[in-house]
Amino acid sequence: MAPREPQKARRSAPRKKNAPAQLASAVERLESRLSALQSERDTLKADLKAALARIGELEAAQTDAANRIDWVIDSLHNVLEDKA
């Protein structure tokens, strides 16, 4: 087998004259995407805040219900002890 010849370094293609326009267009698309992502992030933050508040309300309601049930059970025990 014959030894390979080293490949010559290739030059990158020269930039076209409309490259600045393409770059500006790419930057504009990225800025638009960034703005959309920031808006989505802010919406998600608000949704999370509302969900956490709702979770707190539900936990408080659950604790209150459990306390009431405990109170009723204690009251029933007291009634039964008084009758005994």
VENFEN-V70622 format. One record per residue. N is the residue number from 1. RES is the residue in one small letter. PHI is phi in whole degrees, -180 to 180 (* if undefined). PSI is psi in whole degrees, -180 to 180 (* if undefined). BURIAL is # if it has 9 or more other C-alpha atoms within 8 Angstrom, else .. Layout:
n: (N N)
res: (RES RES)
phi: (PHI PHI)
psi: (PSI PSI)
burial: (BURIAL BURIAL)
//
This chain:
n: (1 2 3 4 5 6 7 8 9 10 11 12 13 14 15 16 17 18 19 20 21 22 23 24 25 26 27 28 29 30 31 32 33 34 35 36 37 38 39 40 41 42 43 44 45 46 47 48 49 50 51 52 53 54 55 56 57 58 59 60 61 62 63 64 65 66 67 68 69 70 71 72 73 74 75 76 77 78 79 80 81 82 83 84)
res: (m a p r e p q k a r r s a p r k k n a p a q l a s a v e r l e s r l s a l q s e r d t l k a d l k a a l a r i g e l e a a q t d a a n r i d w v i d s l h n v l e d k a)
phi: (* -81 -65 -76 -88 -62 -75 -76 -66 -92 -89 -72 -66 -64 -69 -80 -69 -91 -59 -60 -67 -66 -64 -63 -65 -65 -63 -63 -64 -65 -65 -65 -64 -61 -62 -64 -67 -65 -64 -63 -61 -64 -64 -65 -62 -65 -62 -64 -62 -65 -65 -65 -65 -63 -60 -61 -63 -65 -64 -65 -65 -64 -62 -62 -63 -63 -65 -65 -62 -60 -63 -62 -61 -62 -63 -65 -62 -64 -63 -66 -68 -68 -78 -82)
psi: (139 142 146 147 138 139 144 147 131 142 144 153 142 146 143 164 -23 11 -42 -36 -40 -40 -44 -40 -42 -42 -42 -42 -43 -40 -38 -44 -42 -44 -43 -42 -38 -41 -44 -41 -44 -39 -43 -37 -44 -42 -42 -43 -44 -41 -42 -38 -43 -41 -43 -43 -44 -40 -40 -42 -39 -44 -43 -44 -43 -40 -40 -42 -44 -42 -44 -44 -44 -42 -42 -39 -43 -41 -44 -37 -36 -33 -21 *)
burial: (. . . . . . . . . . . . . . . . . . . . . . . . . . . . . . . . . . . . . . . . . . . . . . . . . . . . . . . . . . . . . . . . . . . . . . . . . . . . . . . . . . . .)
//
